[in-house]
Amino acid sequence: MRVRVDDDKCQGHARCHALAPEVFDVDDYGHSKVRNDGLVPEGYEDRARLAIANCPEFAITEK
């Protein structure tokens, strides 16, 4: 599974990082970046999907 973050949509709530820090990193303003080129580590797929579902701007998508 891979995920991506649309930089134009991300508003820096950092919910994704709070829910799946193994998948997402954030900058000083809370804007999200994917770790590992968006490749979700095995066993963290449910957390990644939870982060996708909780993004208020729908900035995260599954590839």
Long-range contacts (C-beta under 8 A, 24 or more apart in sequence): 1-39, 1-40, 1-45, 1-48, 1-62, 1-63, 2-37, 2-38, 2-39, 2-40, 2-62, 2-63, 3-34, 3-38, 3-40, 3-48, 3-51, 3-52, 3-60, 3-61, 3-62, 3-63, 4-34, 4-38, 4-60, 4-61, 4-63, 5-32, 5-33, 5-34, 5-59, 5-60, 6-59, 6-60, 6-61, 7-31, 7-59, 9-57, 9-58, 9-59, 10-57, 10-59, 11-56, 11-57, 11-59, 13-55, 13-56, 13-57, 15-51, 15-54, 15-55, 15-56, 16-51, 16-52, 16-54, 16-55, 16-60, 19-47, 19-50, 19-51, 19-54, 20-44, 20-47, 20-48, 20-50, 20-51, 22-47, 23-47, 23-48, 23-51, 24-51, 32-59, 32-60, 38-63
